[in-house]
Amino acid sequence: MPTIDSLDTVILGDRTVRRLGYGAMQLAGPGVFGPPKDPDAAVAVLREAVASGVNHIDTSDFYGPHVTNQLIRKALHPYPDDLVIVTKIGARRGADGSWLPAFSPTELSQAVHDNLRNLGVDALDVVNLRSMLGVHGPAEGSIEAPLSVLAELQSKGLVRHIGLSNVTPAQIEEGRRICDIVCVQNHYNLAHRTDDALIDDLARNGIAYVPFFPLGGFSPLQSSILSEVAQRLRATPMQVALAWLLRRARNILLIPGTSSAAHLRENLAAARLDLPSDAGAALDGIGIISAANAGRHVG
């Protein structure tokens, strides 16, 4: 069974976590809505992740809703001392499974209490405020009001640390004037590299960066480059994409999600995948192609 290298760690808040974690979103039903087809398999995946050395799990009570947190509690409670569970608030689910903003003080407070109850804890390790100003990507606008609510809940001892998700650099700066920000969770991968400068800036300030959609948004040309590198290294494209992210910056923490034990093992093996310099250069080129394509579509 693959295990995570205990030496490859990053500080998240006041805790030390291994850089390859686990995202629980896919444990819910189709569309991250409703229960999974096989709850026992979901519990088994969670237990195998932790047994393999994962000590950073990403979740939210709006996954399901409530489903993933209840599965985490069933699988892992009482939690290992070194396990850090990161959740997020700022959205809710409609009856049709839609994703809706939930930024009012009442909604934010209720979301924190829902996470506490369903995870079975007295305080949440890290809570990310998920901006819903742009559902499919960051959009400018003030986050002062909702973040101040979350900071007040932190002052009451319900939240230990605060992070931000789906945010712009300006919103991060605004947030840091309100409270300490320990992590930022945004869309980033080999092909989608809008946050390149932001990642480096966060690294200088000791803030973790947690990318989601590690294989989202690839063109056929980009996919062919990734597949060629993967074939040469006798790895899967996902393993190569994860290995590149680990190599990209020391402050990057990964949370690949899966409901499959076999897929979990593949993801964990990415931590030990060595990328030769020429392979790294080829993968870096995917970002150059993306930038060129974006430039052609401007104007």
N, C-alpha and C positions, 0 to 999 in steps of 0.2 A: 504494500500500500504506500503510495507516494506521501511524503511528509514535507512540511515547510521548513526551510532553513531557519533555525532559531536565531542566527546571527544577523539576518536581514530584517531589521526592525526600524520603526519610526515612532517618534513620540506623538501621541494623539491626546491633546489635553494634558493630563498628568499621568497618562498610562502609556505603556510601551506595547505596540502591536506589530505583528508580522505584516510585511508589505502585501502579501497575497491573502486577501480575506474572502468573504462569501456574501453574495447578495441574495436575499430571501424572496425577492419579488416573484420569481417564477414558480414558487411553491403554491401560489394561489391558482384558481381555475383559469380557463381561457380568458384573455384580456385582463388578467390580474383581477378577476371578478369571480366571487363565489369560491367554494371549496375545491381542492384538488380531486382528481379522479381517484387517486390512491393515497389517502392520508398517511398510511403506514410507511409507504415509500418515502414520502416527504420527511417524516420523522427520522427515518434511517439515513437519509442524505445529511440532515443536520448533525446527527450524531457522528457520522463518519467524518464530516468536515472538522469538527472539534477534535476528534480522536487523531486526526492527521496533523494537528498543530495549528489550525485556524483559530485565531483569537480575536477576530474583528468581523462581526456580522452586521450587515446593513439591512434595515427593514423599515416598515411604517405601518401604522394601524389603518391607513387607507388602502393598503394592499388586501383586497378581499371584498369589503373591508373586514378588518379584525382577524382574518384567517391566518396570515403568516405569523403574527405575534402569538396567537394561540398555539400554533404548531411549535414555535420556538420554545414556549413555556413547557409544553408537553414533552418535548424532546430533551430539553437541557436543564430545566429547573429541578433542584437548586443549581445555579450557574457556577462554573469553575471560577476561581478567584481572578484569573487573568483574562477572562472573556469580557470584551468591550462590545456592547450592543448599541449601534447608532441608529436612531430613528429620525423621522422627519414629519413635519406638520406644515399646514398651509393649503391643503387641498382636501376635498371630500368627494365621495362617489355618488353620482345620481342613481336613481332606481334602474336606469338603463345601462349602468356601467360607465357613464360619462365622467370626465374629470372636471371638477368645478372648484373655483377659488373658495377658500375658507379662511379669510383674513380678519374677521371681526374678533374683538377681544374674547367674546363668549366662545366662538368656534375654536380659537387657538387654545384657550384654557381647557376646553372639553377634550381637544385632541391630546394634550399632554396627559390628562387624567385617563383617557382611553388607553394610551400607550402604557401608562403605569399599571393599570388594572390587568390588561391582557398579557403583559410580560411578567406580571407578578413581582414588581420591584417597588421600592420606596422612593427611588430617585433614578432618573434616566442618565446614562453615562454621557451621551452626546445627542443633542437634538438639532437637526438641520431645519432652518426655515426655508421652505421651498417656494420661491417666488412664482406666482401664477400670473404676473403681468404679461408674460408671453408663454403660452402653454407649450409650444414646440421649440422654444429657445429663449434665451434671455431677452428682456425688453427693458428699456430705461424707465425709471419711475422710482419714487421714494419708497423705501422699505422701513422708514423710521417708526411708523406707528405699530406695525405688527412685530417688529423686532424688539421694540420697547416692552411690549406685552410679554414676549418670551424672556427678556432680561429680568422682568419683574418675577416671573415664575422661577427663574434661576435664583433670585435673591431669597426666595422662600424655601430653597433647598430641594425643589422638585426636579431640577435640571442641573447637572454638574457643569457641562460645557455646551457651547453653542457653535453651530456651523451654518453655512449658507449653501443653497442649491439653486441652480438655474439663474445665476446672477451675472451682472456686468462688473467690470473693474470699479466703476463709479459707485455701484451699490456696495461693493466690498469695503471701499473706503468709508462710505457712509456708515456701514455696519460697525467698523472698527472704532468709530467715534462713540458708539453706543455701548459696546461690550467687547470683550475678547472674542475673537473668531479663531477657532482651532482648525477648521477645515472648510474647503470649498468643493462642492460636488457639481460638476458641469459635464456637458457633452464634449468628449475629446477622444480622438483615436488617430491612427496613422493617416487617415484621409481628411479628417475634420480637425484642423489644427489652429483654429481661431485663438485659442488660449495659450499659444506658445509663450508669448511675453509674460502673460499673467502667471503661468506656472513658475517661471524663473523669479518673478517678483515675490510670489508667495514663499518660495524656497528661502529667499534672503530674509524673510520675516518669520521663518519657522512655522509656517502654516501648511498643513497637509493638503494635497490636491487629490480628489477622488474622481476619476473619469468614469462616465457611464457610456453605454453603446460602444464597446471596444471594437465591434465589427460593423457598425452601422454607417451607411452612406457611401459605399464603395462603387466606383464605376467598373465596367468590365476590364478596362486596362489596368486599373489599380488592383483588382482582384487577381488578375493573371500574374502580376509581379509578386504579390503575396503568396499565391499558390506555388510559383516557381521556387521561391525561397524555402517554403515549407517542404516541398518535395526534396530539395537538396539536403535539408537538415533532418529529413525523415521525421517530420513533426506535422501537426495539423495547422491550418491557417490560424485558428484561434490561439493555439499555443505560441505561434510566432508573434501574433499581434500583442499578446499579453507580455511576452518576453521583451518586445520593443518598448512597451510602456514602462516596464520596470527599469530598462536601460536609459530611458529618456530623462528621468530626473529622480533624485533620491527622495524627494518629498511626495512622490506619487504612491498612493495606496490603491490596490485593485480590489474590486468586489464582483468578480464574474459570478453570474447566477446560473443555476441549473436545477432541474428536478430529478436528474439522473445521476446515480452513483458513479456510473462509468464515465460520464462527462465531467463530473467533479474530479475524478482522478486525473483525467487529461488536463484539466485546468491547473491542478496543483503541480503537475509535472513541468509546467511552463516556468516555474520558479528556478528550475535547474537547467533550462535550455540556454546554451551559450550561443550568442550571435557573433559570428566572425565579422571583422570590420567591413568586408566587402558586402556581406549580407545586410549589415546595418546601413551602409550607404545606399543600397538598392531600395531598402524600405524607406529611408529618409526621402528618396525621390518621389514616393507616393504623395507626400505633402507638397512637393514642388509642382507636381501635375495638378493637384487640387487648386493651388493658388493660381496657376495659369488658367485653368478652366473657369475659375471664379472671375478672373479679370476679363475674360472674353464675354461674360454675361453682364458686365456692368455697363450702364449707359443706355 
